[in-house]
């Protein structure tokens, strides 16, 4: 067997970069034969998120496998290799007046084309953002998937037509698996025509004053593409929403009554530009010691934002999808919150019927104080059984299994 081709990445870990699908399979088979742990990877931009990897070997990356396999423009589907950068995909679709309705991952920058990571990484994390309000999550755009098991065996599920629903829904099992079950090699996605008439609205006020407006907008006939809670490091709250449609009149027919609703509640409103189809990413230009992923019932978001646990956190920013209750909270600046403070926040989220994932935490926290990325889910035995079926030697992404606080390594 030939030596594995390697290159050192920024974290001084081994990065395997196959140039073909055949080479990718050969590398996986060799790693399996050697009993070597390895981690599925793309551009490695977010490989440090969530639970820390343990007893790891090389990162097996698909970043050189980034071709477009098929684009059925009239059928609004596209099949691509998993190493295609997300920004490149959106650019290719825009040439055909189409787009994939998913948000840029947290920390992306439009000035850095690779900062949004790959399509495969997007699916593996399974995180959805503001656009889920109207377009659902990334798992709902996924209609076909190709994968490589830890033993090098390739498999496919789904297909290239939207109505293909036969068989087990393997796509959704892989979506959000964080590389713990298999390496995603290709995906088929449903896309949408671009709508060029877009406008946004900002509503400012106290969180409890904003809540009735939020409830009315998401519970009525309004169809915003996104509506977000935003809370800054100064404690100021606002609602931001965007509407896109086939004409300016259709956009204004929604925004005008929402603005009147806010005015009746004595809230300040201001129109905002919405230029690109995908709303601007959350781009970070300073260190971020804490990054959390939150998900809770939408009606309980205001209780979280006004809770004592939230008020005790300084230098934090929040963006939560107001109609779905999911989003991120992160800290920036010189003051770093303690693990106990974030643990209290997690307990508050649990009390409100939600969940919290720790994506990033300060590196200098002692091991015994570090928070698990995930808590044990009620379905932990099922999750572990599925992991064993896919990866019986536990070679993939050791230490990282969603829904299991401390997986077997």
C-alpha positions as CSV (number, residue, x, y, z in Angstrom):
1,X,0.0,0.0,0.0
2,X,1.3,3.4,-0.9
3,X,2.0,6.0,1.9
4,X,-0.9,8.3,2.6
5,X,-0.6,11.7,0.9
6,X,-0.5,14.3,3.6
7,X,-0.3,18.0,4.2
8,X,-0.1,19.9,7.5
9,X,-3.0,22.2,8.2
10,X,-3.1,25.3,10.4
11,X,-3.6,23.1,13.5
12,X,-0.6,20.9,12.8
13,X,-2.8,17.9,12.2
14,X,-2.6,15.6,9.2
15,X,-4.9,16.6,6.4
16,X,-5.5,14.0,3.6
17,X,-6.5,15.6,0.3
18,X,-7.5,13.0,-2.3
19,X,-7.9,14.2,-5.9
20,X,-10.5,11.7,-6.9
21,X,-13.4,9.7,-5.6
22,X,-11.4,6.5,-6.2
23,X,-8.5,7.9,-4.1
24,X,-10.9,8.9,-1.4
25,X,-12.3,5.4,-1.1
26,X,-8.8,3.9,-1.1
27,X,-7.7,6.1,1.7
28,X,-10.8,5.3,3.8
29,X,-10.2,1.6,3.2
30,X,-6.6,1.8,4.2
31,X,-7.5,3.8,7.4
32,X,-10.1,1.1,8.2
33,X,-7.7,-1.7,7.6
34,X,-5.1,0.0,9.9
35,X,-7.8,0.6,12.6
36,X,-6.9,4.3,12.4
37,X,-9.3,7.0,13.7
38,X,-10.1,9.8,11.3
39,X,-12.3,12.8,10.9
40,X,-14.4,13.7,7.9
41,X,-13.6,17.2,6.8
42,X,-14.1,19.9,4.1
43,X,-12.2,23.1,4.4
44,X,-11.7,22.6,8.2
45,X,-13.1,26.1,8.9
46,X,-15.3,24.8,11.7
47,X,-13.7,21.6,12.6
48,X,-13.1,22.9,16.2
49,X,-16.9,23.5,16.8
50,X,-18.9,21.4,19.3
51,X,-17.3,18.6,21.3
52,X,-13.5,18.3,21.1
53,X,-12.2,15.4,19.1
54,X,-10.3,12.8,21.1
55,X,-7.7,10.2,20.1
56,X,-7.9,11.4,16.6
57,X,-6.0,10.6,13.5
58,X,-5.9,12.4,10.1
59,X,-8.7,14.6,8.7
60,X,-9.9,13.2,5.4
61,X,-11.0,16.1,3.3
62,X,-13.2,16.4,0.2
63,X,-12.2,19.9,-0.5
64,X,-10.6,18.9,-3.9
65,X,-13.8,17.1,-4.9
66,X,-16.0,20.1,-5.7
67,X,-17.6,19.5,-9.1
68,X,-21.1,20.1,-10.3
69,X,-22.5,16.7,-11.2
70,X,-25.9,17.8,-12.6
71,X,-27.9,21.0,-12.6
72,X,-31.5,20.5,-13.7
73,X,-32.3,24.2,-14.1
74,X,-35.9,23.7,-15.1
75,X,-36.5,21.1,-12.4
76,X,-34.9,23.4,-9.7
77,X,-32.4,20.8,-8.5
78,X,-28.6,20.6,-8.4
79,X,-26.3,17.7,-7.6
80,X,-22.7,18.7,-6.4
81,X,-19.7,17.1,-4.8
82,X,-19.6,17.8,-1.1
83,X,-16.3,19.8,-1.3
84,X,-17.9,22.6,-3.3
85,X,-17.6,25.9,-1.3
86,X,-21.1,27.2,-0.4
87,X,-20.3,30.6,-1.8
88,X,-19.3,29.1,-5.1
89,X,-22.5,27.2,-5.2
90,X,-24.6,30.3,-4.6
91,X,-22.6,32.1,-7.3
92,X,-23.2,29.3,-9.8
93,X,-26.9,29.2,-9.1
94,X,-27.2,33.0,-9.4
95,X,-26.0,32.8,-13.0
96,X,-29.2,30.9,-13.6
97,X,-31.3,33.3,-11.5
98,X,-31.6,30.7,-8.7
99,X,-30.4,30.3,-5.1
100,X,-30.2,27.8,-2.3
101,X,-32.4,29.3,0.6
102,X,-30.0,28.6,3.5
103,X,-28.2,31.2,5.7
104,X,-24.4,31.7,5.6
105,X,-22.9,29.9,8.6
106,X,-22.0,32.0,11.6
107,X,-18.6,33.7,11.1
108,X,-18.7,33.8,7.3
109,X,-17.5,36.8,5.4
110,X,-18.5,37.8,1.9
111,X,-14.9,39.1,1.4
112,X,-13.5,35.6,2.1
113,X,-15.0,33.1,-0.4
114,X,-14.0,30.0,1.6
115,X,-15.2,31.3,5.0
116,X,-18.6,29.8,4.6
117,X,-17.1,26.3,4.3
118,X,-18.3,23.6,2.0
119,X,-21.7,22.3,1.1
120,X,-20.9,19.0,2.8
121,X,-19.9,20.8,6.0
122,X,-23.2,22.7,5.9
123,X,-25.1,19.4,5.7
124,X,-23.0,17.7,8.3
125,X,-23.7,20.4,10.9
126,X,-27.3,20.7,10.0
127,X,-27.7,24.2,11.5
128,X,-30.4,26.4,10.1
129,X,-30.8,30.1,10.6
130,X,-33.1,33.0,9.8
131,X,-34.4,31.8,6.4
132,X,-35.9,28.7,8.1
133,X,-38.9,31.0,8.8
134,X,-40.2,30.6,5.3
135,X,-37.9,28.1,3.6
136,X,-37.4,25.5,6.4
137,X,-33.9,24.2,7.2
138,X,-31.1,22.8,5.2
139,X,-32.3,19.2,5.8
140,X,-35.5,20.2,4.0
141,X,-33.6,21.3,0.9
142,X,-31.7,17.9,0.8
143,X,-33.3,15.3,-1.6
144,X,-30.3,13.1,-2.3
145,X,-27.0,12.2,-0.6
146,X,-23.8,10.2,-1.3
147,X,-21.7,9.0,1.6
148,X,-18.6,7.0,2.4
149,X,-18.7,4.7,5.4
150,X,-15.7,4.3,7.7
151,X,-14.8,1.0,5.9
152,X,-14.6,2.8,2.5
153,X,-18.0,1.4,1.3
154,X,-19.9,4.0,-0.7
155,X,-23.7,4.4,-0.5
156,X,-26.4,6.7,-1.9
157,X,-29.9,7.6,-0.7
158,X,-32.7,9.7,-2.2
159,X,-32.4,10.8,-5.8
160,X,-32.4,13.8,-8.2
161,X,-36.1,14.4,-8.3
162,X,-38.1,16.3,-5.6
163,X,-40.8,13.6,-5.3
164,X,-38.4,10.7,-4.7
165,X,-39.4,9.6,-1.1
166,X,-38.9,5.9,-1.3
167,X,-36.8,4.1,1.3
168,X,-35.3,5.1,4.6
169,X,-34.7,8.8,5.0
170,X,-30.9,8.5,5.2
171,X,-30.4,12.2,4.2
172,X,-31.9,13.5,7.5
173,X,-29.9,11.0,9.5
174,X,-26.7,12.3,8.1
175,X,-27.8,16.0,8.3
176,X,-26.6,17.2,11.7
177,X,-24.4,14.1,12.4
178,X,-21.2,16.2,12.6
179,X,-19.2,13.6,10.8
180,X,-19.9,10.9,13.4
181,X,-21.6,8.4,11.0
182,X,-20.0,8.8,7.6
183,X,-18.2,11.2,5.2
184,X,-20.7,13.0,2.9
185,X,-19.4,12.9,-0.6
186,X,-22.2,14.4,-2.7
187,X,-25.6,16.0,-2.3
188,X,-28.7,16.8,-4.3
189,X,-30.5,20.0,-3.3
190,X,-33.7,21.6,-4.3
191,X,-33.2,25.3,-5.2
192,X,-35.5,28.2,-5.9
193,X,-35.8,31.1,-8.4
194,X,-34.4,34.4,-7.2
195,X,-36.9,37.1,-6.2
196,X,-35.4,40.5,-6.8
197,X,-37.9,42.6,-4.9
198,X,-36.8,42.6,-1.3
199,X,-37.0,44.9,1.7
200,X,-36.3,44.7,5.4
201,X,-37.8,46.4,8.5
202,X,-36.2,47.1,11.9
203,X,-38.4,47.4,15.0
204,X,-36.9,48.7,18.2
205,X,-38.2,48.5,21.8
206,X,-38.2,46.6,25.0
207,X,-38.3,42.9,24.6
208,X,-41.7,42.5,26.3
209,X,-43.1,45.2,24.1
210,X,-41.8,43.6,21.0
211,X,-43.2,40.1,21.8
212,X,-46.9,40.9,20.9
213,X,-45.7,42.2,17.5
214,X,-43.6,39.1,17.0
215,X,-46.5,36.8,17.9
216,X,-48.9,38.6,15.5
217,X,-46.5,38.5,12.6
218,X,-45.6,34.8,12.9
219,X,-49.1,33.7,13.8
220,X,-51.0,35.5,11.1
221,X,-51.0,35.6,7.3
222,X,-47.7,37.5,7.0
223,X,-45.0,35.5,5.2
224,X,-41.6,37.1,6.0
225,X,-38.6,35.3,4.7
226,X,-37.0,35.8,8.1
227,X,-37.8,37.5,11.4
228,X,-35.1,37.7,14.1
229,X,-34.7,38.7,17.6
230,X,-31.4,40.6,18.0
231,X,-29.9,41.6,21.3
232,X,-26.6,43.5,21.4
233,X,-23.9,43.5,24.0
234,X,-25.4,46.6,25.5
235,X,-28.7,44.8,26.2
236,X,-30.7,46.6,23.5
237,X,-33.3,44.4,21.7
238,X,-35.0,44.7,18.4
239,X,-36.8,42.6,15.8
240,X,-35.6,42.5,12.2
241,X,-37.6,41.0,9.4
242,X,-37.3,40.7,5.6
243,X,-39.9,40.2,2.9
244,X,-39.2,39.1,-0.7
245,X,-41.7,38.7,-3.4
246,X,-42.4,39.1,-7.2
247,X,-43.1,42.8,-7.0
248,X,-42.4,45.9,-4.9
249,X,-46.2,46.2,-4.2
250,X,-46.4,42.7,-2.9
251,X,-43.5,43.5,-0.5
252,X,-45.1,46.8,0.7
253,X,-48.4,45.1,1.2
254,X,-46.8,43.1,3.9
255,X,-44.4,45.6,5.4
256,X,-46.9,48.5,5.7
257,X,-49.4,46.7,8.1
258,X,-46.5,45.4,10.1
259,X,-45.2,48.9,10.5
260,X,-48.6,50.1,11.6
261,X,-48.8,47.3,14.1
262,X,-45.5,48.4,15.6
263,X,-46.6,52.0,15.6
264,X,-49.8,51.1,17.5
265,X,-47.5,49.5,20.2
266,X,-45.4,52.8,20.3
267,X,-42.4,51.0,18.8
268,X,-39.9,52.7,16.6
269,X,-39.5,51.3,13.0
270,X,-37.1,52.0,10.2
271,X,-36.9,50.5,6.7
272,X,-33.7,48.7,5.9
273,X,-32.0,47.7,2.6
274,X,-31.9,44.0,1.8
275,X,-29.5,43.6,-1.2
276,X,-28.4,40.0,-1.6
277,X,-30.9,37.1,-1.6
278,X,-29.1,35.5,1.4
279,X,-29.1,38.0,4.3
280,X,-25.7,39.3,5.3
281,X,-23.7,36.8,7.4
282,X,-22.6,37.3,11.0
283,X,-19.0,38.3,10.4
284,X,-16.7,38.4,13.4
285,X,-13.6,40.5,13.5
286,X,-12.5,39.9,17.2
287,X,-11.9,36.8,19.4
288,X,-15.0,34.9,20.3
289,X,-14.5,32.8,23.5
290,X,-18.0,31.5,23.6
291,X,-20.4,30.5,20.8
292,X,-23.7,28.8,21.6
293,X,-26.4,27.3,19.5
294,X,-29.9,27.7,21.1
295,X,-33.2,26.1,20.2
296,X,-36.4,26.7,22.3
297,X,-40.1,27.3,21.7
298,X,-40.4,30.7,19.9
299,X,-42.8,32.1,22.5
300,X,-40.2,31.5,25.2
301,X,-37.4,33.5,23.5
302,X,-38.5,36.7,25.3
303,X,-38.4,34.9,28.6
304,X,-34.8,33.9,27.9
305,X,-33.7,37.3,26.7
306,X,-35.1,39.0,29.9
307,X,-33.9,36.2,32.3
308,X,-31.4,36.8,35.1
309,X,-29.1,34.2,33.5
310,X,-29.0,36.2,30.3
311,X,-28.6,39.5,32.1
312,X,-25.5,38.2,34.0
313,X,-23.7,37.7,30.7
314,X,-21.7,40.7,29.6
315,X,-20.4,41.4,26.1
316,X,-22.8,38.9,24.5
317,X,-24.7,39.2,21.2
318,X,-27.8,37.2,20.3
319,X,-29.6,36.4,17.1
320,X,-32.6,34.0,17.3
321,X,-35.0,33.2,14.6
322,X,-38.2,34.7,16.2
323,X,-40.6,32.3,14.4
324,X,-38.5,29.2,15.0
325,X,-36.7,29.8,18.3
326,X,-33.3,28.8,17.0
327,X,-30.1,30.8,16.6
328,X,-26.7,31.7,18.1
329,X,-25.4,33.6,21.1
330,X,-21.8,34.6,21.3
331,X,-19.4,36.7,23.4
332,X,-16.8,39.1,22.2
333,X,-14.6,41.6,23.9
334,X,-12.1,41.5,26.8
335,X,-14.5,40.1,29.5
336,X,-14.9,36.3,29.4
337,X,-17.9,34.7,31.1
338,X,-17.3,31.8,33.4
339,X,-18.3,28.2,32.7
340,X,-20.7,28.5,35.7
341,X,-22.5,31.5,34.1
342,X,-22.9,29.6,30.8
343,X,-24.0,26.5,32.7
344,X,-26.7,28.6,34.4
345,X,-27.8,29.8,31.0
346,X,-28.1,26.3,29.7
347,X,-30.3,25.4,32.7
348,X,-32.5,28.4,32.0
349,X,-32.9,27.2,28.4
350,X,-33.8,23.7,29.6
351,X,-36.3,25.1,32.0
352,X,-37.9,26.9,29.1
353,X,-38.2,23.7,27.1
354,X,-35.2,24.2,24.9
355,X,-31.8,22.9,24.2
356,X,-28.3,24.4,24.0
357,X,-25.2,23.3,22.2
358,X,-21.8,24.7,23.1
359,X,-20.0,25.2,19.8
360,X,-17.0,27.1,21.2
361,X,-15.7,27.7,24.7
362,X,-12.5,29.3,26.1
363,X,-9.4,27.1,25.6
364,X,-8.1,28.0,29.1
365,X,-11.1,26.4,31.0
366,X,-9.8,23.5,33.1
367,X,-11.0,20.1,31.8
368,X,-13.1,19.4,34.8
369,X,-15.0,22.7,34.3
370,X,-15.5,22.4,30.5
371,X,-19.1,22.1,29.4
372,X,-20.2,19.2,27.2
373,X,-21.2,20.3,23.8
374,X,-24.4,18.2,24.1
375,X,-26.2,16.8,27.0
376,X,-27.4,13.2,26.9
377,X,-30.6,13.0,24.8
378,X,-33.5,10.8,25.9
379,X,-32.8,8.8,22.8
380,X,-29.1,8.2,23.7
381,X,-29.3,4.4,23.5
382,X,-30.8,4.6,19.9
383,X,-28.1,7.2,18.9
384,X,-25.3,4.9,20.2
385,X,-26.9,1.9,18.4
386,X,-27.0,3.8,15.1
387,X,-23.4,4.9,15.6
388,X,-22.3,1.3,16.1
389,X,-24.1,0.2,12.9
390,X,-22.4,2.8,10.8
391,X,-19.0,2.8,12.5
392,X,-18.5,-0.3,14.6
393,X,-14.9,0.5,15.3
394,X,-15.7,4.0,16.3
395,X,-13.1,5.4,13.9
396,X,-15.0,8.6,12.8
397,X,-14.9,11.9,14.7
398,X,-14.0,10.2,18.0
399,X,-15.4,12.1,21.0
400,X,-18.1,13.8,18.9
401,X,-21.6,12.2,18.8
402,X,-24.7,14.6,18.9
403,X,-27.0,13.7,21.7
404,X,-24.3,11.9,23.8
405,X,-22.4,14.0,26.3
406,X,-19.4,11.7,26.5
407,X,-19.3,9.2,23.7
408,X,-17.1,6.1,23.7
409,X,-13.7,6.9,22.1
